[in-house]
Amino acid sequence: MPLKISELEKITGVPQSTIRYYVKEGLLPKPEKINKSMAYYDESCIDRIALVRNLQENKYYPLSVIKNILKSIDKGANLNGLLTLEDAIFGSKLGGAHTFFSREEFLKAAEIDSNLLNTMEEMGLLIPFNRGSKRPYNEEDLTFARL
């Protein structure tokens, strides 16, 4: 059953602007345009948005990686196999566990002060993994900061 963008937003909890961005970036198929102000999205977009959000929030994959995963799935690849491969590329621990730190946790674990962290970020030596996240720093960041 085709869905209006407002219905897709309500079902997924993802804002319309994000849905449009996902379409623009090729993460979602283009909707069927009825006229200039009306378009219908395929019902499969619900599961696809859920997968995108899951990969962003739980795996911390950037959209470029997610786009490649989705393209591979569209070509018949197995999602679990792709995730195993991506974890190997991104260096995840056995069992797929990642450790991420909030700014406060990171400062304590790295034994550095906030000014030094700010300086490293300003110089581009340390880039938070996902600036919008509550836990933007990963284990590689911690290793670097300790050095």
N, CA and C atoms as an extended XYZ file, in Angstrom:
441
Properties=species:S:1:pos:R:3:atomname:S:1:resname:S:1:resid:I:1 pbc="F F F"
N         0.836       -1.168        0.000 N   MET     1
C         0.000        0.000        0.000 CA  MET     1
C         0.892        1.247        0.000 C   MET     1
N         0.775        2.115       -0.979 N   PRO     2
C         1.590        3.332       -1.038 CA  PRO     2
C         1.309        4.254        0.153 C   PRO     2
N         2.353        4.972        0.579 N   LEU     3
C         2.245        5.845        1.736 CA  LEU     3
C         2.614        7.277        1.383 C   LEU     3
N         1.899        8.225        1.960 N   LYS     4
C         2.290        9.624        1.856 CA  LYS     4
C         3.477        9.832        2.785 C   LYS     4
N         4.243       10.867        2.531 N   ILE     5
C         5.414       11.124        3.365 CA  ILE     5
C         5.020       11.364        4.821 C   ILE     5
N         3.883       11.978        5.046 N   SER     6
C         3.419       12.222        6.417 CA  SER     6
C         3.127       10.901        7.135 C   SER     6
N         2.595        9.931        6.400 N   GLU     7
C         2.327        8.613        6.985 CA  GLU     7
C         3.629        7.882        7.280 C   GLU     7
N         4.584        8.002        6.363 N   LEU     8
C         5.884        7.365        6.553 CA  LEU     8
C         6.591        7.974        7.766 C   LEU     8
N         6.472        9.272        7.910 N   GLU     9
C         7.058        9.965        9.063 CA  GLU     9
C         6.430        9.458       10.357 C   GLU     9
N         5.117        9.334       10.363 N   LYS    10
C         4.395        8.901       11.561 CA  LYS    10
C         4.769        7.465       11.948 C   LYS    10
N         4.872        6.592       10.968 N   ILE    11
C         5.182        5.184       11.223 CA  ILE    11
C         6.615        5.001       11.696 C   ILE    11
N         7.558        5.703       11.052 N   THR    12
C         8.981        5.494       11.350 CA  THR    12
C         9.534        6.413       12.430 C   THR    12
N         8.858        7.543       12.652 N   GLY    13
C         9.382        8.513       13.606 CA  GLY    13
C        10.531        9.334       13.045 C   GLY    13
N        10.746        9.233       11.740 N   VAL    14
C        11.820        9.963       11.062 CA  VAL    14
C        11.213       11.185       10.386 C   VAL    14
N        11.807       12.362       10.614 N   PRO    15
C        11.247       13.584       10.027 CA  PRO    15
C        11.216       13.547        8.496 C   PRO    15
N        10.270       14.272        7.926 N   GLN    16
C        10.126       14.331        6.469 CA  GLN    16
C        11.406       14.819        5.801 C   GLN    16
N        12.081       15.773        6.413 N   SER    17
C        13.328       16.286        5.837 CA  SER    17
C        14.381       15.187        5.738 C   SER    17
N        14.436       14.316        6.724 N   THR    18
C        15.388       13.202        6.708 CA  THR    18
C        15.000       12.188        5.636 C   THR    18
N        13.706       11.918        5.509 N   ILE    19
C        13.225       10.993        4.482 CA  ILE    19
C        13.615       11.519        3.104 C   ILE    19
N        13.399       12.810        2.876 N   ARG    20
C        13.772       13.411        1.584 CA  ARG    20
C        15.284       13.331        1.363 C   ARG    20
N        16.042       13.528        2.423 N   TYR    21
C        17.500       13.435        2.328 CA  TYR    21
C        17.916       12.010        1.972 C   TYR    21
N        17.298       11.020        2.602 N   TYR    22
C        17.599        9.624        2.292 CA  TYR    22
C        17.311        9.311        0.821 C   TYR    22
N        16.233        9.874        0.298 N   VAL    23
C        15.912        9.681       -1.126 CA  VAL    23
C        16.999       10.330       -1.976 C   VAL    23
N        17.341       11.558       -1.642 N   LYS    24
C        18.360       12.298       -2.397 CA  LYS    24
C        19.697       11.552       -2.408 C   LYS    24
N        20.051       10.929       -1.295 N   GLU    25
C        21.318       10.211       -1.167 CA  GLU    25
C        21.264        8.780       -1.717 C   GLU    25
N        20.086        8.354       -2.148 N   GLY    26
C        19.957        7.021       -2.725 CA  GLY    26
C        19.754        5.908       -1.716 C   GLY    26
N        19.429        6.265       -0.485 N   LEU    27
C        19.168        5.254        0.541 CA  LEU    27
C        17.753        4.709        0.442 C   LEU    27
N        16.865        5.525       -0.084 N   LEU    28
C        15.474        5.126       -0.304 CA  LEU    28
C        15.138        5.310       -1.775 C   LEU    28
N        14.235        4.467       -2.301 N   PRO    29
C        13.821        4.660       -3.693 CA  PRO    29
C        13.017        5.952       -3.846 C   PRO    29
N        13.074        6.533       -5.024 N   LYS    30
C        12.308        7.746       -5.278 CA  LYS    30
C        10.823        7.419       -5.210 C   LYS    30
N        10.055        8.339       -4.632 N   PRO    31
C         8.610        8.101       -4.544 CA  PRO    31
C         7.959        8.275       -5.907 C   PRO    31
N         6.764        7.734       -6.015 N   GLU    32
C         5.975        7.897       -7.236 CA  GLU    32
C         5.264        9.245       -7.155 C   GLU    32
N         5.647       10.145       -8.034 N   LYS    33
C         5.066       11.495       -8.044 CA  LYS    33
C         3.690       11.456       -8.689 C   LYS    33
N         2.703       12.002       -8.005 N   ILE    34
C         1.344       12.109       -8.517 CA  ILE    34
C         1.157       13.486       -9.149 C   ILE    34
N         1.658       14.494       -8.464 N   ASN    35
C         1.686       15.860       -8.981 CA  ASN    35
C         2.820       16.584       -8.266 C   ASN    35
N         2.915       17.899       -8.413 N   LYS    36
C         4.027       18.644       -7.825 CA  LYS    36
C         4.111       18.528       -6.312 C   LYS    36
N         2.990       18.399       -5.668 N   SER    37
C         2.990       18.387       -4.199 CA  SER    37
C         2.577       17.044       -3.593 C   SER    37
N         2.414       16.022       -4.399 N   MET    38
C         1.967       14.731       -3.874 CA  MET    38
C         2.837       13.613       -4.429 C   MET    38
N         3.319       12.787       -3.514 N   ALA    39
C         4.115       11.630       -3.909 CA  ALA    39
C         3.783       10.476       -2.964 C   ALA    39
N         3.925        9.272       -3.479 N   TYR    40
C         3.668        8.085       -2.669 CA  TYR    40
C         4.930        7.248       -2.572 C   TYR    40
N         5.220        6.828       -1.337 N   TYR    41
C         6.386        6.005       -1.044 CA  TYR    41
C         5.952        4.555       -0.927 C   TYR    41
N         6.818        3.672       -1.389 N   ASP    42
C         6.555        2.241       -1.286 CA  ASP    42
C         6.612        1.825        0.185 C   ASP    42
N         5.804        0.869        0.541 N   GLU    43
C         5.741        0.386        1.919 CA  GLU    43
C         7.074       -0.200        2.383 C   GLU    43
N         7.901       -0.665        1.446 N   SER    44
C         9.215       -1.222        1.796 CA  SER    44
C        10.127       -0.170        2.432 C   SER    44
N         9.797        1.105        2.252 N   CYS    45
C        10.595        2.185        2.848 CA  CYS    45
C        10.592        2.109        4.374 C   CYS    45
N         9.551        1.552        4.945 N   ILE    46
C         9.465        1.436        6.405 CA  ILE    46
C        10.621        0.583        6.918 C   ILE    46
N        10.782       -0.606        6.348 N   ASP    47
C        11.861       -1.499        6.777 CA  ASP    47
C        13.232       -0.926        6.440 C   ASP    47
N        13.316       -0.267        5.310 N   ARG    48
C        14.600        0.301        4.875 CA  ARG    48
C        15.035        1.431        5.815 C   ARG    48
N        14.096        2.280        6.201 N   ILE    49
C        14.418        3.350        7.148 CA  ILE    49
C        14.833        2.752        8.492 C   ILE    49
N        14.131        1.722        8.933 N   ALA    50
C        14.478        1.068       10.198 CA  ALA    50
C        15.900        0.503       10.138 C   ALA    50
N        16.265       -0.083        9.009 N   LEU    51
C        17.610       -0.632        8.853 CA  LEU    51
C        18.653        0.483        8.867 C   LEU    51
N        18.385        1.563        8.147 N   VAL    52
C        19.322        2.699        8.119 CA  VAL    52
C        19.539        3.224        9.532 C   VAL    52
N        18.452        3.451       10.244 N   ARG    53
C        18.560        3.986       11.611 CA  ARG    53
C        19.290        3.015       12.534 C   ARG    53
N        19.008        1.728       12.387 N   ASN    54
C        19.683        0.721       13.202 CA  ASN    54
C        21.188        0.724       12.942 C   ASN    54
N        21.577        0.774       11.688 N   LEU    55
C        23.002        0.769       11.349 CA  LEU    55
C        23.687        2.052       11.818 C   LEU    55
N        22.969        3.159       11.805 N   GLN    56
C        23.535        4.415       12.290 CA  GLN    56
C        23.685        4.399       13.815 C   GLN    56
N        22.639        3.999       14.493 N   GLU    57
C        22.602        4.119       15.944 CA  GLU    57
C        23.318        2.986       16.674 C   GLU    57
N        23.314        1.791       16.111 N   ASN    58
C        23.914        0.653       16.804 CA  ASN    58
C        25.286        0.253       16.274 C   ASN    58
N        25.510        0.491       14.995 N   LYS    59
C        26.804        0.145       14.405 CA  LYS    59
C        27.670        1.373       14.152 C   LYS    59
N        27.047        2.555       14.218 N   TYR    60
C        27.733        3.822       13.990 CA  TYR    60
C        28.339        3.917       12.591 C   TYR    60
N        27.690        3.272       11.621 N   TYR    61
C        28.169        3.334       10.249 CA  TYR    61
C        27.804        4.684        9.639 C   TYR    61
N        28.706        5.244        8.855 N   PRO    62
C        28.349        6.470        8.119 CA  PRO    62
C        27.385        6.129        6.989 C   PRO    62
N        26.659        7.137        6.502 N   LEU    63
C        25.666        6.900        5.448 CA  LEU    63
C        26.289        6.328        4.184 C   LEU    63
N        27.533        6.669        3.878 N   SER    64
C        28.173        6.125        2.677 CA  SER    64
C        28.314        4.604        2.773 C   SER    64
N        28.640        4.101        3.945 N   VAL    65
C        28.753        2.654        4.153 CA  VAL    65
C        27.364        2.019        4.096 C   VAL    65
N        26.400        2.673        4.724 N   ILE    66
C        25.027        2.157        4.722 CA  ILE    66
C        24.497        2.088        3.291 C   ILE    66
N        24.803        3.088        2.499 N   LYS    67
C        24.360        3.102        1.100 CA  LYS    67
C        24.929        1.891        0.353 C   LYS    67
N        26.198        1.582        0.582 N   ASN    68
C        26.804        0.417       -0.066 CA  ASN    68
C        26.167       -0.886        0.414 C   ASN    68
N        25.857       -0.952        1.689 N   ILE    69
C        25.183       -2.143        2.224 CA  ILE    69
C        23.823       -2.314        1.557 C   ILE    69
N        23.064       -1.226        1.452 N   LEU    70
C        21.740       -1.291        0.831 CA  LEU    70
C        21.831       -1.689       -0.642 C   LEU    70
N        22.818       -1.159       -1.359 N   LYS    71
C        23.000       -1.533       -2.770 CA  LYS    71
C        23.289       -3.023       -2.890 C   LYS    71
N        24.115       -3.530       -1.986 N   SER    72
C        24.445       -4.959       -2.017 CA  SER    72
C        23.226       -5.811       -1.693 C   SER    72
N        22.423       -5.374       -0.747 N   ILE    73
C        21.191       -6.101       -0.408 CA  ILE    73
C        20.256       -6.118       -1.615 C   ILE    73
N        20.161       -4.973       -2.293 N   ASP    74
C        19.308       -4.889       -3.486 CA  ASP    74
C        19.771       -5.848       -4.572 C   ASP    74
N        21.040       -6.171       -4.572 N   LYS    75
C        21.597       -7.103       -5.563 CA  LYS    75
C        21.548       -8.552       -5.068 C   LYS    75
N        20.942       -8.758       -3.888 N   GLY    76
C        20.752      -10.118       -3.399 CA  GLY    76
C        21.709      -10.568       -2.316 C   GLY    76
N        22.562       -9.685       -1.820 N   ALA    77
C        23.509      -10.067       -0.777 CA  ALA    77
C        22.790      -10.293        0.546 C   ALA    77
N        23.408      -11.088        1.401 N   ASN    78
C        22.877      -11.407        2.721 CA  ASN    78
C        23.306      -10.331        3.718 C   ASN    78
N        22.361       -9.762        4.446 N   LEU    79
C        22.656       -8.682        5.390 CA  LEU    79
C        23.658       -9.117        6.448 C   LEU    79
N        23.482      -10.281        7.043 N   ASN    80
C        24.400      -10.723        8.098 CA  ASN    80
C        25.817      -10.880        7.585 C   ASN    80
N        25.957      -11.387        6.374 N   GLY    81
C        27.286      -11.510        5.775 CA  GLY    81
C        27.921      -10.147        5.543 C   GLY    81
N        27.118       -9.200        5.081 N   LEU    82
C        27.622       -7.846        4.850 CA  LEU    82
C        28.062       -7.190        6.157 C   LEU    82
N        27.276       -7.375        7.210 N   LEU    83
C        27.623       -6.776        8.497 CA  LEU    83
C        28.896       -7.388        9.060 C   LEU    83
N        29.071       -8.679        8.868 N   THR    84
C        30.298       -9.332        9.309 CA  THR    84
C        31.495       -8.755        8.573 C   THR    84
N        31.342       -8.556        7.267 N   LEU    85
C        32.408       -7.968        6.459 CA  LEU    85
C        32.696       -6.536        6.904 C   LEU    85
N        31.662       -5.747        7.094 N   GLU    86
C        31.858       -4.355        7.522 CA  GLU    86
C        32.514       -4.295        8.894 C   GLU    86
N        32.114       -5.180        9.802 N   ASP    87
C        32.753       -5.214       11.120 CA  ASP    87
C        34.242       -5.544       10.998 C   ASP    87
N        34.566       -6.448       10.091 N   ALA    88
C        35.971       -6.785        9.878 CA  ALA    88
C        36.735       -5.580        9.334 C   ALA    88
N        36.139       -4.855        8.409 N   ILE    89
C        36.781       -3.678        7.827 CA  ILE    89
C        36.939       -2.578        8.862 C   ILE    89
N        35.897       -2.361        9.665 N   PHE    90
C        35.937       -1.291       10.650 CA  PHE    90
C        36.595       -1.717       11.958 C   PHE    90
N        37.054       -2.968       12.021 N   GLY    91
C        37.828       -3.403       13.173 CA  GLY    91
C        37.042       -3.629       14.442 C   GLY    91
N        35.855       -4.160       14.331 N   SER    92
C        35.071       -4.409       15.530 CA  SER    92
C        35.663       -5.568       16.308 C   SER    92
N        35.366       -5.626       17.600 N   LYS    93
C        35.815       -6.727       18.447 CA  LYS    93
C        35.044       -7.994       18.110 C   LYS    93
N        35.535       -9.111       18.601 N   LEU    94
C        34.808      -10.363       18.436 CA  LEU    94
C        33.415      -10.217       19.026 C   LEU    94
N        32.428      -10.745       18.344 N   GLY    95
C        31.057      -10.649       18.814 CA  GLY    95
C        30.398       -9.350       18.413 C   GLY    95
N        31.124       -8.496       17.698 N   GLY    96
C        30.541       -7.266       17.198 CA  GLY    96
C        30.410       -6.160       18.233 C   GLY    96
N        31.050       -6.324       19.413 N   ALA    97
C        30.919       -5.315       20.451 CA  ALA    97
C        31.811       -4.115       20.158 C   ALA    97
N        31.253       -2.943       20.273 N   HIS    98
C        31.991       -1.699       20.126 CA  HIS    98
C        31.962       -0.995       21.470 C   HIS    98
N        33.022       -0.257       21.764 N   THR    99
C        33.022        0.555       22.960 CA  THR    99
C        33.099        2.003       22.532 C   THR    99
N        32.134        2.779       22.963 N   PHE   100
C        32.088        4.199       22.659 CA  PHE   100
C        31.994        4.958       23.966 C   PHE   100
N        32.528        6.168       23.956 N   PHE   101
C        32.621        6.960       25.170 CA  PHE   101
C        31.961        8.321       24.980 C   PHE   101
N        31.290        8.777       26.022 N   SER   102
C        30.821       10.158       26.034 CA  SER   102
C        32.047       11.043       26.244 C   SER   102
N        31.887       12.326       26.082 N   ARG   103
C        33.014       13.252       26.270 CA  ARG   103
C        33.594       13.115       27.683 C   ARG   103
N        32.731       13.056       28.671 N   GLU   104
C        33.187       12.953       30.057 CA  GLU   104
C        33.913       11.630       30.303 C   GLU   104
N        33.350       10.534       29.810 N   GLU   105
C        33.993        9.222       29.959 CA  GLU   105
C        35.347        9.205       29.260 C   GLU   105
N        35.388        9.820       28.082 N   PHE   106
C        36.609        9.858       27.294 CA  PHE   106
C        37.710       10.631       28.013 C   PHE   106
N        37.373       11.798       28.550 N   LEU   107
C        38.363       12.615       29.265 CA  LEU   107
C        38.948       11.842       30.445 C   LEU   107
N        38.094       11.151       31.166 N   LYS   108
C        38.544       10.384       32.328 CA  LYS   108
C        39.424        9.195       31.905 C   LYS   108
N        38.960        8.453       30.890 N   ALA   109
C        39.711        7.270       30.451 CA  ALA   109
C        41.046        7.640       29.814 C   ALA   109
N        41.082        8.761       29.092 N   ALA   110
C        42.315        9.185       28.424 CA  ALA   110
C        43.242        9.936       29.370 C   ALA   110
N        42.706       10.339       30.506 N   GLU   111
C        43.465       11.101       31.503 CA  GLU   111
C        44.009       12.397       30.908 C   GLU   111
N        43.125       13.103       30.191 N   ILE   112
C        43.469       14.405       29.630 CA  ILE   112
C        42.420       15.410       30.070 C   ILE   112
N        42.740       16.699       29.923 N   ASP   113
C        41.753       17.704       30.288 CA  ASP   113
C        40.992       18.170       29.054 C   ASP   113
N        39.920       18.885       29.295 N   SER   114
C        39.035       19.336       28.233 CA  SER   114
C        39.741       20.258       27.241 C   SER   114
N        40.651       21.102       27.730 N   ASN   115
C        41.385       22.016       26.843 CA  ASN   115
C        42.239       21.249       25.834 C   ASN   115
N        42.917       20.192       26.288 N   LEU   116
C        43.739       19.395       25.374 CA  LEU   116
C        42.870       18.693       24.336 C   LEU   116
N        41.735       18.181       24.773 N   LEU   117
C        40.812       17.529       23.840 CA  LEU   117
C        40.321       18.531       22.800 C   LEU   117
N        39.945       19.719       23.230 N   ASN   118
C        39.510       20.761       22.292 CA  ASN   118
C        40.606       21.084       21.280 C   ASN   118
N        41.842       21.196       21.755 N   THR   119
C        42.975       21.505       20.876 CA  THR   119
C        43.175       20.398       19.844 C   THR   119
N        43.115       19.140       20.287 N   MET   120
C        43.290       18.011       19.351 CA  MET   120
C        42.183       18.019       18.296 C   MET   120
N        40.962       18.348       18.701 N   GLU   121
C        39.850       18.401       17.746 CA  GLU   121
C        40.017       19.570       16.773 C   GLU   121
N        40.408       20.729       17.292 N   GLU   122
C        40.602       21.904       16.432 CA  GLU   122
C        41.704       21.673       15.402 C   GLU   122
N        42.735       20.941       15.784 N   MET   123
C        43.849       20.658       14.875 CA  MET   123
C        43.519       19.518       13.902 C   MET   123
N        42.395       18.862       14.125 N   GLY   124
C        42.015       17.745       13.268 CA  GLY   124
C        42.748       16.454       13.599 C   GLY   124
N        43.401       16.421       14.750 N   LEU   125
C        44.109       15.213       15.172 CA  LEU   125
C        43.167       14.169       15.739 C   LEU   125
N        42.071       14.644       16.276 N   LEU   126
C        41.065       13.762       16.851 CA  LEU   126
C        39.710       14.252       16.381 C   LEU   126
N        38.979       13.386       15.713 N   ILE   127
C        37.678       13.761       15.180 CA  ILE   127
C        36.638       12.847       15.813 C   ILE   127
N        35.687       13.418       16.562 N   PRO   128
C        34.653       12.573       17.162 CA  PRO   128
C        33.989       11.704       16.108 C   PRO   128
N        33.747       10.455       16.443 N   PHE   129
C        33.214        9.470       15.510 CA  PHE   129
C        31.879        9.896       14.940 C   PHE   129
N        31.025       10.426       15.786 N   ASN   130
C        29.697       10.865       15.360 CA  ASN   130
C        29.321       12.034       16.247 C   ASN   130
N        29.500       13.247       15.737 N   ARG   131
C        29.313       14.447       16.551 CA  ARG   131
C        27.911       14.563       17.150 C   ARG   131
N        26.905       13.994       16.513 N   GLY   132
C        25.544       14.084       17.032 CA  GLY   132
C        25.235       13.041       18.086 C   GLY   132
N        26.170       12.146       18.323 N   SER   133
C        25.934       11.040       19.233 CA  SER   133
C        26.230       11.428       20.680 C   SER   133
N        25.624       10.715       21.598 N   LYS   134
C        25.919       10.908       23.014 CA  LYS   134
C        27.253       10.258       23.363 C   LYS   134
N        27.732        9.358       22.520 N   ARG   135
C        28.997        8.663       22.727 CA  ARG   135
C        29.834        8.769       21.452 C   ARG   135
N        30.440        9.948       21.244 N   PRO   136
C        31.096       10.186       19.952 CA  PRO   136
C        32.517        9.644       19.808 C   PRO   136
N        33.114        9.149       20.865 N   TYR   137
C        34.506        8.707       20.785 CA  TYR   137
C        34.586        7.189       20.870 C   TYR   137
N        35.512        6.616       20.076 N   ASN   138
C        35.658        5.164       20.104 CA  ASN   138
C        37.015        4.777       20.689 C   ASN   138
N        37.324        3.482       20.673 N   GLU   139
C        38.551        2.982       21.269 CA  GLU   139
C        39.805        3.488       20.559 C   GLU   139
N        39.719        3.652       19.243 N   GLU   140
C        40.869        4.186       18.507 CA  GLU   140
C        41.177        5.610       18.948 C   GLU   140
N        40.130        6.409       19.163 N   ASP   141
C        40.318        7.767       19.660 CA  ASP   141
C        41.018        7.733       21.017 C   ASP   141
N        40.597        6.812       21.872 N   LEU   142
C        41.170        6.703       23.205 CA  LEU   142
C        42.650        6.333       23.136 C   LEU   142
N        42.973        5.381       22.281 N   THR   143
C        44.385        4.988       22.114 CA  THR   143
C        45.218        6.175       21.660 C   THR   143
N        44.714        6.915       20.672 N   PHE   144
C        45.435        8.074       20.168 CA  PHE   144
C        45.620        9.127       21.259 C   PHE   144
N        44.559        9.431       21.994 N   ALA   145
C        44.626       10.466       23.031 CA  ALA   145
C        45.609       10.087       24.123 C   ALA   145
N        45.674        8.817       24.455 N   ARG   146
C        46.616        8.372       25.470 CA  ARG   146
C        48.063        8.536       25.022 C   ARG   146
N        48.287        8.360       23.714 N   LEU   147
C        49.653        8.530       23.186 CA  LEU   147
C        50.043        9.990       23.212 C   LEU   147
